[in-house]
Amino acid sequence: MNIQTLGIIGAGQMGNGIAQVCATAGIKVVMCDINAAAVQRGIDTVSANLDRLIKKDKLLAADKQPIIDRIHGTTDLGALAQSDFIVEAATENLELKKNILKDIDALAKPGAIIATNTSSISITRLAATVSRPQQFVGMHFFNPVPVMALVEVIRGIQTSDETYAATEALARRVGKTPIAVKNSPGFVVNRVLVPMINEAAFVLQEGLAKAEEIDSGMQLGANHPIGPLALADLIGLDTCLAVMEVLYREFNDPKYRPAPLLREMVDAGYLGRKAKRGFYTY
Ligand code: NAD
């Protein structure tokens, strides 16, 4: 599949990161958000990220403007009509995403692939909302998109081999390493990572060791670059709790029970770095 123009819905943290890596790879991008201020913030973020790369000698100063020029920011969903591939990266909410996907499906050209960057919603369920479920796929980037090398390419039961292959090729073209994943709650990375963080919260709650010791244990004993509790502070404790709740609910398995301490901290507003307080204070 020859992808010349890529559409993105949502200019937030993920949307603008996806825009940056695609435009850097030479793809024309249409980035659409309902909020005009979010569109501008998205473009400003890309510009600041590129400046940082120039300072670090990872990008030629002359290459910046052509990258920015390849990104067309808009609040008009209709501007996505000519896109060959569309990535939905709007707010994580099932009803919102269903509505957006129906609208995109109605205006996207025949043959265009529609992907979602959802972290927690079933790809199969979302695929069922469009008239082209074979051309629907999960394309799960990681935050911050320009830095993180992985993309999980997630197949709903309806996703065709051609759609899967085109998505995998796109991930490689924008410099990422794709892994193939079947649709399932938490996909692969969150399914493995977040229960580990949750278990670290249980260990802390049971008083087996202090936060610093749990983190040092996993850094020095398991060779993790950052301990699970420090990582939870980075991700946001509310996000970690939301992932555990999805796993618990969808699998209906008590092994995914959220740690009471995690819930307690979220209730208190101790959400991690963004609240300047989580398992650590900042
Ligand atoms: P965000 O809040 O930074 O951005 C979401 C954007 O969507 C906002 O700018 C909002 O105005 C826009 N939006 C809402 N409704 C819209 C609509 N109807 N049409 C167009 N735009 C609309 O959120 P984010 O962190 O970028 O997350 C986006 C998606 O990516 C979510 O599905 C999330 O689960 C997923 N995701 C997030 C991360 C992460 O670490 N943040 C990682 C992987 C995947």
Residues whose N, C-alpha, C, O or C-beta is under 5 A from the ligand:
A	BS01	NAD	I9 G10 A11 G12 Q13 M14 G15 C32 D33 I34 N35 A38 A89 A90 T91 E92 N117 T118 S119 F141 F142 N143
